Amino acid sequence: MKMTFHDQLVTTRDRKHSKDHLFFQLWAQGKLTKKQTAIYCAQHYHYVTEYLNWMAYEASQIPIRDVKAYLFENLGDEENPEDRHLDMLRDYVQATGSSRESVQDSVVLAATEGLQNWGWRLVYQTPWQAALAGMFIGLESQFLDICKKIVPALHEHYGFAAGGRQVRFFEEHVGADEIHGARGFEIVEKYCNTPELQASALKAVEAATIRRWRYMNGIYWFAVHGKEDDTPIL
């Protein structure tokens, strides 16, 4: 039986889902130091800062009311000045022993910059329906399963209390991303309504997962082995 478009989107995303990356396997097993997990958070900050800008750009360009409304709702959730999600991320980093300022002051790794730049090409050069597929499904929907994998480890291996301010960023994304993820799929499935748009959407999802996997490679090599680039050495 032919797969539904929804199932094709899920299968394409899961083929290279970042939850399966070695870095998250080590984190889930408690084999990373707190400092190494904070390095991930700093790169996540640099990536998400641009992701929010991609959403703002698409919200300004897309004429469809329900899509525009969802984008602004999502942005409002993330950027609520009383409870910014990126400030929750700083709370975790501070709890690992690093300063809050170290997050935005940290180096932007080459693989992180590659993901940032790819995202801008996606929103500038791709039909908005496919661009949202890459963003919502190829990137954002992954974080739910990532958080489900590492939240138990934060309690069991790293000593953080459930419901504590230090781990709210990860715990709250489990619930929030269930809702955002379902809505993202709904929008993509509704507006990718031609074979051409569906093909473009699947291509964007695949590209997004590859870019995110490379981004995780960069984080792994820097956090675990102290390697910032891949310059050959004789």
N, C-alpha and C positions, 0 to 999 in steps of 0.2 A: 504494500500500500504506500502511496506517495506521502511523504512527510508534509505536515502543515508548515506554513511559513514560520509560525511560532517555534515549532520544533527545530526547523533549520537554523533559526537564530540562536537557540539554546545550544544546539550541537556545535555550531561554528564557534561560539564563545567558549564552550567547555573543552574544545580541542586543545587550547593552550591557555587554560585558566591559571591565573597567577597564584591561586591558593595551593597549587601543586608545586610551586617553586621551592627549591631547597631552603631558601631563606626562611620561609614560613614553616617548613617542616622542622627546622632547627628551633625556631621560636616556640612552636607548639610543644616541643619536647623539653623546653627550658634550657636549651644548649647555647643560647645567645646571652651575652651580658646585657644588663639594662642599658648601658651606654650604646651597645650595638643596636638595640631596638630604638633608641632615641635618634640614631642616625637615619633609620628608616623614616621616622616621623618628620625629620627635617626635610628630607626629599619629598615626602608626601605633601608637606606644606607648599613647597615650590611648585609641585605638579597641580595641586588643587587650586592654588591661587590663579593659575592660568585657566584651569577648567571653569572656574566661576566667570572669568572674563569671556570664555567661549559661549557660555550660556547667556551672558548679557548681550553679546553681539547677536546671537541667534534670536533672542527675544526682541531686539530692535529691528530685525529684518523680516521675520516671519509674520505674514498678515493674518494667519488663522487664529481666531480668538482663543479657542480652548488650549492650543499649543502655547501661545504667548502667555496665557494666564498660568499654565503649569510651570513654565520657565521662571516667571517672576515669583511664583509661590515657592519654588525650589530655592531660588536665590535668596528670598526673604528668610527662609528657614536657615540657610547656611550663614547668612550675613546679619542675622538679628543682632543689633548692637548690644542688647542686654545679655546675649548668650551665644556669641559667635562660635561656630564649630571649630574654627582654627584656634580660638583661644582655649578650647577644651584640649586641643592637641598640645598646646604649650603647657597646660597643667600636667599632662603626662610627662613631658620632657623634663619639667622642673622636678617632678617626683623621682626621676631617675638620677638626679644629682647634677644635671646641667642647668644653665640659666634659661629663662624664657626667651631672652634676646638671642640666644645661640641658634634658635630655630631659623629666624629670618636672616641672620648673619652668616649662616652656614654656606659652604660652597655648593653651587649648583653643578652636580655631576654631569658629565657629557651625555650619559644616557637619559638623564632627567631632562636636560635641555633638548635632546632629540625628541622626547615625548611632547614637550611644550611646543616645539616648532611644528611637529607633525599635526598637532591639534589645530593650530592656526591654519595650516594648509587645508585641513579637513573642512573647517567651517567656511573658508574663503572659496574653495574650489569644487566643493561637492554639493549636489542638491540637498536642500536642508533636511529632507526626509531621511536621506542616507547619512548625513552628518549626525543627526540625532541618534540614529541607530548605532553609529560608532561610539558616540558619547554615552548614551544611556545604557546600552547593552554591552558593547565591547569594553567599556571602562567602568562606569558607575556600578552596574549590577554585579560586578565581581566582588566589590568590597563587602557585601553582605556575607558571602561564604568565607572570605578572609577573616572577618571579625568573629564569625562563629568558630573558626579554627583556633584563633589566638586568645579569645577572651577566657576560656577555661585555664589556659596556661598562665595568664596574668594573675589569677587567683591561686592556682596550685603551685606554680614554680617561682613566681616573682613576689608573692606576699601581699598583693593588693586586695583590699577588701571589696567584695561585691557591692556595687552601688556607690563606691567611693568617688570623690571628685576627680581623683587622679586617672581613673579609667573610664570616665563617662564618655569620652570620645568614641571608644570602641564599643562599649555596651549600648549606647543610645543609637549607634548606627545599625545595630541588628534590627531594632524595631522600625526605625525611620526608613531604612533601605528596603524593607519588605514592601512598604507603601510606595516609595519612589520607584522601586524596580517594577512593580506591577503596572504603575501608571506609565512608565517609560515604554514598556512592551506594548501597552494598549495604544499609545500614540503612534509608535512605529508601525504596528500592524494595521492601524486604521488608514494612515496616509501613504504608506508604501503600497499603493493600490494598482500598480502595473507590474508586469514581469520585469521591466527595465529597472524600476525603482527598487524592487525586491532584490534583484541581482546586485545593484549598487549598494544596498544596505548590507547584504551579506559580505560583500567585499570590504566595506568599511568596518564591520565587526571583526572580521579576520585580521585586518591591518591593525586595529586597535589592540587586539590581544597580543599580537606580535610585538608592537611597540611597548606595551606594558611589560611584557616578559623581558625585553631588552633592558628596560628601566630597572627591573628587579635584579637583572644580572649586574648592572652597574652598582646598585646598592650592596649586593652580596660581596662583590670583590673589594669595595671600599670598606665596608663595615667589618668584614671577617678577615680580610687579608691586607688591608691598608693600601690597596692599589687603586689609584685615582684614574689612571688611563692605561691604555694597552700599548704604549710605546715599546718597541722591541729593545732588548738589552743584549749586547754581545757578551 
